[in-house]
Amino acid sequence: NAGVTQTPKFQVLKTGQSMTLQCAQDMNHNSMYWYRQDPGMGLRLIYYSASEGTTDKGEVPNGYNVSRLNKREFSLRLESAAPSQTSVYFCASSLLGGFEVNQPQHFGDGTRLSIL
Amino acid sequence: GENVEQHPSTLSVQEGDSAVIKCTYSDSASNYFPWYKQELGKGPQLIIDIRSNVGEKKDQRIAVTLNKTAKHFSLHITETQPEDSAVYFCAASYRSSNTGKLIFGQGTTLQVKP
């Protein structure tokens, strides 16, 4: 049982390049999330998908887009990477979400992204 | 706006001592409070959570207490061991009109010295 799988684990980009971070979960969860983690700032929500077919902005959505490909997969795209997007990105999933936020979230091991 | 403050940012204890991490939240409607442990190079893992209808919850050496009036909650780790060394995050639920999310604290780096 893999849980939440993120690819790639590491990536270095140049400013202006584009890239898609992949996330898949095998727990039959309805809700999925993308966070970024920066030193001293905890985890900040970028986008989430409360259920298949829906996506919503979180606290820091600028510069990102998402796609909920199906129930299992939720991708995060950087169209034109900027140095300020250097961070560790975590994908998470929960059985329910949206208004039913009182659910444990299960996290992947992250993608470490550096933008030069 | 919604906010969760976590203290201290770093904590160093001797093996066998207790450790306490405190969080304060801003939204009085918050009713779900999870705690996560993050080891180096890994993603956060849920270690314990509490809902607002409960004042305290224990699981072996860890416990969480909630004071709704003061809007703060705390993680207590007793008989600490070197493997407890990690970054710990608290979070609080926040609901708007039709959706919700978790707001995370800034994290506490716990070091347990053998």
Interface residues (C-beta under 8 A of the other chain):
Chain A: V4 G40 M41 G42 L43 R44 L45 Y48 A50 D56 G58 F90 A92 G97 G98 F99 E100 V101 N102 Q103 P104 Q105 H106 F107 G108 D109 G110
Chain B: V4 Q6 S9 N31 Y32 P34 Y36 G41 K42 G43 P44 Q45 L46 D49 R51 F89 A91 S93 Y94 R95 N98 T99 G100 K101 L102 F104 G105 Q106 G107
